[in-house]
Amino acid sequence: MTTFWRLLTEHGTAQAALEALPGVAAAAGVEDYRICPEGVVLAELKAARAHGAQPVFRGMPDYPALLSDISDPPPLLWVTGDPAALTRPMVALVGARNASSLGTRMARALAQGLGEAGFTVVSGLARGIDAAAHLAALDRGTVAVLAGGVDVLYPSENTRLAEQIRAQGGALASEMPMGMQPQARHFPARNRIVSGMARASVVVEAAAKSGSLITARCALEQGREVLAVPGHPLDARAGGCNILIRDGAQLIRHAEDVIEALGPLAGAAAPQPELPLAEGAPAVPQAAPERRSLRETAALHSEILARLGPAPLAEDQLIRDLAAPSDRVSPALTDLELDGRIRRQPGGLLSLASRA
């Protein structure tokens, strides 16, 4: 996406950028470069029409306003269902695929409470927490962001859920071309869209190393709120949420806490106070005052990514440029490497990872 927007900025129009691409490729040492044939483009448009999908381009009324503000917004989203669902105020609900019974009940309670307050729930159509949130929000119109094409429903067990989302005023969206099978590297890119559409991201259950924490980091880098539901210290599925709360994310007991953090929407129905955490679950005490370390970590990630480029840079030089202690920078570099954002090369060199 960075290359797309840079070319558009440098050349003014998409047509001019396409005409310049062969020269840009040749200057980079790529021989016999050709732009995508027109026939391939027409075939994708035909496949989209056959599936009932339509492109929503950045700048169009149905393009999510908040998504347009992130650093690398998709130029277009393929959408099935009702594109108007993308224009409503959204809150992201994400969490573990192997969710606990308590976690899925919590996701349902949050989705229902947020819907009653006028928010649309956005998630990733994954099994577990995502699916529970979508199901509870069906009657309000929920949005599912896919890692593959909108005509490739993954996991297949959620095919019926996807059909219900489309039929009940919601939408499926993806930046990937029609027919694209989701691959591991696509999911972090999908997560930035989930968080980018939303005013806040709520993590219900997540392990210490999980895609949900990638969504949380994306939200912080995008300047959005991150909130988390606490869990038992001995439950690995709650480890990521507890880490987020330790590092400054707001603790969430029920939908009212989310609404209080964001402020109610004008004209929205007032939520019922003190919604239960889940059936039979004990109340959770109020969070301690917010700490800033989580946001500071996101800011450090942004600084690192801003200073790196395709050309390799020595790690010690990067640390000097940042004027930050190495014991702060090194863990951040590890996080970004695990997320696929940067690449280590021999000799202690670092560069931005290319994004397909």
C-alpha positions as CSV (number, residue, x, y, z in Angstrom):
1,M,0.0,0.0,0.0
2,T,2.9,2.4,0.8
3,T,4.2,2.0,-2.8
4,F,0.7,2.6,-4.3
5,W,0.2,5.9,-2.4
6,R,3.7,7.0,-3.1
7,L,3.3,6.4,-6.9
8,L,0.0,8.2,-6.8
9,T,1.4,11.2,-5.0
10,E,4.4,11.4,-7.3
11,H,2.5,11.0,-10.6
12,G,-0.8,12.6,-9.8
13,T,-3.2,10.0,-11.4
14,A,-3.4,6.2,-11.5
15,Q,-3.0,6.3,-15.3
16,A,0.2,8.3,-15.1
17,A,1.5,6.0,-12.3
18,L,0.8,2.9,-14.5
19,E,2.6,4.5,-17.4
20,A,5.6,5.2,-15.2
21,L,5.8,1.8,-13.6
22,P,8.0,0.1,-16.3
23,G,10.6,2.9,-15.9
24,V,10.5,2.6,-12.1
25,A,11.0,-1.1,-12.3
26,A,13.9,-0.8,-14.8
27,A,15.6,1.7,-12.5
28,A,15.3,-0.9,-9.7
29,G,16.9,-3.5,-11.9
30,V,13.8,-5.4,-12.9
31,E,13.8,-6.3,-16.6
32,D,10.8,-6.9,-18.9
33,Y,8.4,-5.5,-16.3
34,R,4.8,-5.3,-17.5
35,I,1.8,-3.9,-15.8
36,C,-1.2,-6.2,-15.1
37,P,-2.9,-7.0,-18.4
38,E,-6.3,-5.4,-18.9
39,G,-7.9,-8.9,-19.4
40,V,-7.0,-9.9,-15.9
41,V,-8.6,-6.8,-14.5
42,L,-11.8,-7.4,-16.6
43,A,-11.9,-11.0,-15.4
44,E,-11.8,-9.9,-11.8
45,L,-14.6,-7.4,-12.4
46,K,-16.6,-10.2,-14.0
47,A,-16.0,-12.6,-11.1
48,A,-17.0,-9.8,-8.7
49,R,-20.3,-9.2,-10.5
50,A,-21.0,-13.0,-10.5
51,H,-20.5,-13.1,-6.8
52,G,-22.5,-9.9,-6.0
53,A,-19.5,-8.0,-4.9
54,Q,-18.8,-4.3,-5.7
55,P,-15.6,-2.2,-5.3
56,V,-15.7,0.6,-2.8
57,F,-12.9,3.0,-3.5
58,R,-11.3,5.4,-1.0
59,G,-13.1,8.7,-1.4
60,M,-16.4,7.1,-2.2
61,P,-19.3,7.8,0.3
62,D,-19.4,4.1,1.5
63,Y,-15.7,3.9,2.2
64,P,-15.1,3.8,6.0
65,A,-14.1,7.3,7.1
66,L,-11.8,6.2,9.9
67,L,-10.1,3.7,7.7
68,S,-9.3,6.5,5.3
69,D,-7.2,8.1,8.0
70,I,-4.7,5.3,8.7
71,S,-1.2,5.5,7.2
72,D,-1.7,2.7,4.7
73,P,-5.4,2.5,3.8
74,P,-6.5,0.1,1.1
75,P,-7.2,1.9,-2.2
76,L,-10.4,-0.2,-2.5
77,L,-12.4,-2.7,-0.6
78,W,-14.4,-5.5,-2.3
79,V,-17.7,-5.6,-0.5
80,T,-20.7,-8.0,-0.5
81,G,-23.9,-7.3,1.4
82,D,-24.8,-3.7,2.3
83,P,-21.9,-1.3,1.7
84,A,-23.8,1.3,3.9
85,A,-22.8,-0.9,6.9
86,L,-19.3,0.4,6.4
87,T,-20.3,3.9,7.2
88,R,-21.7,3.3,10.7
89,P,-19.7,3.9,13.9
90,M,-17.9,0.7,14.6
91,V,-16.2,-1.1,17.5
92,A,-13.9,-4.1,16.8
93,L,-14.4,-7.2,18.9
94,V,-11.5,-9.7,18.5
95,G,-10.2,-12.7,20.4
96,A,-9.1,-16.3,20.6
97,R,-10.2,-18.9,18.1
98,N,-10.1,-21.6,20.8
99,A,-12.3,-19.4,23.0
100,S,-13.7,-20.6,26.4
101,S,-17.4,-20.8,27.1
102,L,-17.1,-17.8,29.3
103,G,-15.2,-15.9,26.6
104,T,-17.9,-16.6,24.0
105,R,-20.6,-15.5,26.4
106,M,-18.7,-12.3,27.1
107,A,-18.3,-11.6,23.4
108,R,-22.1,-12.1,22.8
109,A,-22.9,-9.8,25.7
110,L,-20.6,-7.1,24.5
111,A,-21.9,-7.3,20.9
112,Q,-25.5,-7.1,22.0
113,G,-24.8,-4.2,24.3
114,L,-22.8,-2.2,21.8
115,G,-25.5,-2.8,19.1
116,E,-28.2,-1.5,21.4
117,A,-26.0,1.6,21.9
118,G,-25.8,2.2,18.2
119,F,-22.4,0.7,17.4
120,T,-21.7,-1.8,14.6
121,V,-19.5,-4.7,15.5
122,V,-16.6,-5.4,13.2
123,S,-14.4,-8.6,13.4
124,G,-12.6,-11.1,11.3
125,L,-15.1,-14.0,10.8
126,A,-12.7,-16.4,12.6
127,R,-14.0,-19.2,14.8
128,G,-14.3,-18.5,18.5
129,I,-14.7,-14.9,19.7
130,D,-15.1,-13.4,16.2
131,A,-17.9,-15.8,15.3
132,A,-19.7,-15.2,18.7
133,A,-19.5,-11.5,18.2
134,H,-20.9,-11.6,14.7
135,L,-23.7,-13.9,15.6
136,A,-24.8,-11.7,18.5
137,A,-24.7,-8.6,16.3
138,L,-26.6,-10.0,13.3
139,D,-29.8,-8.1,13.8
140,R,-27.9,-4.8,14.0
141,G,-25.8,-5.4,10.9
142,T,-22.2,-6.6,11.5
143,V,-19.1,-6.2,9.3
144,A,-16.6,-9.1,8.7
145,V,-13.2,-8.3,7.2
146,L,-11.7,-11.3,5.4
147,A,-8.0,-12.1,4.8
148,G,-8.7,-13.6,1.4
149,G,-11.1,-12.6,-1.4
150,V,-14.7,-11.9,-0.4
151,D,-15.7,-15.0,-2.4
152,V,-13.4,-17.2,-0.4
153,L,-15.0,-17.8,3.0
154,Y,-12.5,-18.9,5.6
155,P,-12.9,-20.9,7.8
156,S,-15.5,-22.9,5.7
157,E,-17.5,-23.7,8.9
158,N,-18.5,-20.0,9.0
159,T,-20.0,-20.0,5.5
160,R,-23.6,-20.0,6.9
161,L,-22.6,-17.1,9.3
162,A,-21.3,-15.1,6.3
163,E,-24.6,-15.7,4.4
164,Q,-26.5,-14.4,7.5
165,I,-24.3,-11.3,7.7
166,R,-25.0,-10.4,4.1
167,A,-28.7,-11.2,4.4
168,Q,-29.3,-9.2,7.6
169,G,-27.9,-5.8,6.6
170,G,-24.3,-6.4,7.3
171,A,-21.3,-6.7,5.0
172,L,-18.2,-8.7,4.1
173,A,-15.2,-6.7,3.0
174,S,-11.6,-7.4,1.8
175,E,-8.8,-5.6,0.1
176,M,-7.7,-8.9,-1.6
177,P,-8.7,-9.7,-5.2
178,M,-11.5,-12.1,-6.0
179,G,-10.5,-15.7,-5.7
180,M,-7.5,-15.0,-3.4
181,Q,-6.9,-17.8,-0.9
182,P,-5.9,-16.5,2.5
183,Q,-2.3,-17.0,3.5
184,A,-0.6,-16.4,6.8
185,R,0.9,-13.1,5.7
186,H,-2.5,-11.8,4.8
187,F,-3.9,-11.9,8.3
188,P,-1.8,-9.1,9.9
189,A,-2.8,-6.9,6.9
190,R,-6.5,-7.8,7.5
191,N,-6.1,-7.0,11.2
192,R,-5.1,-3.4,10.4
193,I,-8.3,-3.0,8.5
194,V,-10.4,-4.3,11.4
195,S,-8.8,-1.9,13.8
196,G,-8.7,0.9,11.2
197,M,-12.5,0.9,10.7
198,A,-13.2,1.1,14.4
199,R,-13.2,3.8,17.1
200,A,-11.9,1.2,19.5
201,S,-10.7,-2.4,19.6
202,V,-11.9,-4.7,22.4
203,V,-9.8,-7.9,23.0
204,V,-12.0,-10.5,24.7
205,E,-9.5,-13.5,25.0
206,A,-6.0,-13.7,23.5
207,A,-2.8,-15.6,24.1
208,A,0.4,-13.7,24.8
209,K,1.4,-14.2,21.1
210,S,-1.7,-14.0,19.0
211,G,-3.3,-12.2,16.0
212,S,-5.6,-10.3,18.4
213,L,-2.5,-8.6,19.9
214,I,-1.5,-7.6,16.4
215,T,-4.9,-6.0,16.0
216,A,-4.3,-4.2,19.3
217,R,-0.9,-2.9,18.3
218,C,-2.4,-1.7,15.0
219,A,-5.1,0.2,16.9
220,L,-2.6,1.9,19.0
221,E,-0.4,2.9,16.0
222,Q,-3.6,4.2,14.4
223,G,-4.4,6.4,17.4
224,R,-7.4,4.3,18.5
225,E,-8.5,3.1,21.9
226,V,-7.6,-0.4,23.0
227,L,-9.7,-2.1,25.7
228,A,-9.4,-5.6,27.1
229,V,-11.4,-8.1,29.2
230,P,-9.4,-9.6,32.0
231,G,-9.1,-13.3,32.6
232,H,-7.7,-15.8,35.0
233,P,-3.9,-15.6,35.3
234,L,-3.5,-19.4,34.8
235,D,-5.6,-19.4,31.6
236,A,-3.2,-19.0,28.6
237,R,-6.2,-17.7,26.6
238,A,-6.3,-14.6,28.9
239,G,-2.5,-14.0,28.9
240,G,-2.6,-11.4,26.1
241,C,-5.5,-9.5,27.6
242,N,-3.9,-9.4,31.0
243,I,-0.7,-8.1,29.4
244,L,-2.6,-5.3,27.6
245,I,-4.3,-4.2,30.9
246,R,-1.0,-4.3,32.7
247,D,0.5,-2.0,30.0
248,G,-2.3,0.5,30.1
249,A,-5.3,-0.8,28.1
250,Q,-8.7,0.0,29.8
251,L,-10.2,-3.0,31.7
252,I,-13.7,-3.9,30.3
253,R,-16.4,-5.6,32.4
254,H,-19.4,-5.0,30.1
255,A,-20.6,-2.9,27.2
256,E,-21.2,0.1,29.4
257,D,-17.5,0.4,30.0
258,V,-16.8,0.5,26.3
259,I,-19.5,3.1,25.7
260,E,-18.2,5.2,28.7
261,A,-14.7,5.1,27.2
262,L,-15.9,6.3,23.7
263,G,-18.9,8.4,24.7
264,P,-22.4,7.6,23.6
265,L,-23.5,8.2,20.0
266,A,-26.0,11.0,19.3
267,G,-29.5,9.6,19.2
268,A,-28.5,6.1,20.2
269,A,-30.5,4.1,22.7
270,A,-29.2,4.4,26.2
271,P,-27.6,1.0,27.3
272,Q,-28.8,-0.7,30.4
273,P,-26.4,-0.1,33.3
274,E,-24.3,-2.8,34.8
275,L,-24.6,-5.5,32.1
276,P,-23.2,-8.7,33.5
277,L,-19.8,-10.0,32.5
278,A,-21.5,-13.2,31.5
279,E,-24.1,-15.5,32.9
280,G,-22.9,-16.7,36.3
281,A,-19.6,-14.8,36.2
282,P,-18.5,-12.6,39.1
283,A,-18.1,-8.8,38.6
284,V,-14.6,-7.5,37.9
285,P,-13.3,-4.6,39.9
286,Q,-12.7,-1.3,38.3
287,A,-9.5,-0.8,36.5
288,A,-6.6,1.1,37.9
289,P,-5.7,4.5,36.3
290,E,-4.4,4.1,32.7
291,R,-0.7,3.8,32.2
292,R,1.0,5.0,29.1
293,S,3.5,2.3,28.3
294,L,1.3,0.5,25.7
295,R,0.8,3.7,23.8
296,E,4.5,4.6,24.2
297,T,5.4,1.1,22.7
298,A,3.1,1.8,19.7
299,A,4.8,5.2,19.3
300,L,8.3,3.5,19.3
301,H,7.1,1.0,16.7
302,S,5.9,3.9,14.5
303,E,9.3,5.7,14.9
304,I,11.2,2.5,13.9
305,L,9.1,1.9,10.9
306,A,9.4,5.5,9.8
307,R,13.2,5.4,9.9
308,L,13.5,2.1,8.1
309,G,13.2,1.6,4.3
310,P,13.9,-1.0,1.7
311,A,17.7,-0.3,2.0
312,P,19.3,-2.1,4.9
313,L,20.3,-0.1,8.0
314,A,22.6,-1.2,10.8
315,E,20.7,-1.9,14.0
316,D,23.2,0.0,16.1
317,Q,22.8,3.0,13.8
318,L,19.0,2.8,14.1
319,I,19.4,2.8,17.9
320,R,21.6,5.9,17.8
321,D,19.2,7.6,15.4
322,L,16.3,6.9,17.8
323,A,18.3,8.2,20.8
324,A,16.6,5.5,22.8
325,P,18.0,2.8,25.1
326,S,18.9,-0.4,23.4
327,D,16.9,-2.4,26.0
328,R,13.8,-0.6,24.8
329,V,14.5,-0.8,21.1
330,S,15.5,-4.5,20.9
331,P,12.2,-5.9,22.2
332,A,10.3,-3.6,19.8
333,L,12.4,-4.9,16.9
334,T,11.6,-8.4,17.9
335,D,7.8,-7.6,18.0
336,L,8.0,-6.0,14.5
337,E,10.0,-8.9,13.1
338,L,7.4,-11.4,14.5
339,D,4.6,-9.3,12.9
340,G,6.4,-9.5,9.5
341,R,6.9,-5.7,9.5
342,I,10.7,-5.7,9.3
343,R,13.3,-8.1,8.1
344,R,16.7,-8.9,9.6
345,Q,19.6,-9.4,7.2
346,P,23.1,-10.8,7.8
347,G,25.6,-8.4,9.5
348,G,23.0,-6.9,11.9
349,L,21.2,-5.1,9.2
350,L,17.5,-4.2,9.2
351,S,15.0,-3.2,6.5
352,L,11.3,-2.9,6.0
353,A,9.7,-6.2,4.9
354,S,8.0,-6.0,1.5
355,R,4.2,-6.4,1.8
356,A,2.6,-8.3,-1.0
